[in-house]
Amino acid sequence: MDLPAKMKAIRAKEGLTQSEFCEMLEISISSWKKYDAGITEMGLAPFLKVANHPRFKKYALWLVTGDVAPESGQVSPV
């Protein structure tokens, strides 16, 4: 699964629109739409905003490796 698909999976699992997701992460919606569509490659800063956000930290291991560690609270949204 590529990074845009992973981000979409997180948003879907959390029940958030693109706008709500961007507002929480303080990322512009126009930039996010480009990431989401795979038009622009996501840089490290927005990636880290997702991986380090308290609501989404549970997906950090999965985002980076595709693995989960439920015993450590690391899960997959799919």
KAPE-V431195 format. One line per field, one symbol per residue. ss: DSSP state (H for helix, E for strand, C for the rest). psi: psi as a letter, one per 30 degrees, with the letter a starting at -180 (. if undefined). Layout:
ss: ???
psi: ???
This chain:
ss: CCHHHHHHHHHHHHCCCHHHHHHHHCCCHHHHHHHHHCCCCCCHHHHHHHHHCCCCHHHHHHHHHCCCEHHHCECCCC
psi: kleeeeeeeeeeefhkleeeeeeefhkkeeeeeeeefgekkkaeeeeeeeffkeffffgeeeeefflliefggjlkf.
